[in-house]
Amino acid sequence: MPEDSCLFFLECPSCDGLIKPLPGDCCVFCSYGTAPCPPIQRGETCGEGDDD
């Protein structure tokens, strides 16, 4: 998991399928991870500060 951002799409390394978040979630980590993405953990909105 990135330490500073969310990831909306993730390509599965096993099946090459595209994983998307569940409805209402901001990213794949919040939908399928064991912990929410770092921005959500910090109380921010998913996607804040992703100006890369």
C-alpha positions as CSV (number, residue, x, y, z in Angstrom):
1,M,0.0,0.0,0.0
2,P,1.4,3.5,-0.8
3,E,2.1,5.4,2.3
4,D,0.7,8.7,1.1
5,S,-2.2,8.1,-1.3
6,C,-5.1,6.0,-2.4
7,L,-5.3,3.7,-5.4
8,F,-8.6,3.7,-7.3
9,F,-7.7,0.8,-9.7
10,L,-5.3,-2.1,-9.1
11,E,-4.3,-4.7,-11.6
12,C,-4.4,-8.2,-10.0
13,P,-0.9,-9.8,-10.4
14,S,-2.5,-13.3,-10.4
15,C,-5.3,-12.9,-12.9
16,D,-4.5,-9.6,-14.6
17,G,-8.0,-8.4,-13.8
18,L,-8.8,-4.8,-12.9
19,I,-9.9,-4.4,-9.2
20,K,-12.1,-1.4,-8.5
21,P,-13.4,-0.2,-5.1
22,L,-16.8,-1.2,-3.9
23,P,-19.6,1.4,-4.1
24,G,-19.1,4.1,-1.5
25,D,-15.4,3.4,-0.9
26,C,-12.7,5.7,-2.1
27,C,-10.1,3.2,-3.1
28,V,-9.3,-0.5,-3.4
29,F,-7.5,-0.5,0.0
30,C,-10.6,0.7,1.8
31,S,-12.7,-2.0,0.0
32,Y,-10.4,-5.0,0.2
33,G,-7.5,-4.2,2.6
34,T,-7.2,-5.1,6.2
35,A,-6.9,-1.3,7.0
36,P,-8.2,1.8,5.2
37,C,-5.8,3.8,3.0
38,P,-3.4,6.2,4.7
39,P,-5.4,9.4,3.9
40,I,-8.5,8.0,5.5
41,Q,-6.5,6.8,8.5
42,R,-5.3,10.4,8.9
43,G,-8.8,11.8,8.7
44,E,-8.3,13.2,5.2
45,T,-10.4,12.7,2.1
46,C,-9.1,10.0,-0.2
47,G,-7.1,11.7,-3.0
48,E,-6.1,14.8,-1.1
49,G,-2.5,15.8,-1.8
50,D,-2.2,13.6,-4.9
51,D,-0.8,16.3,-7.1
52,D,1.8,14.1,-8.8
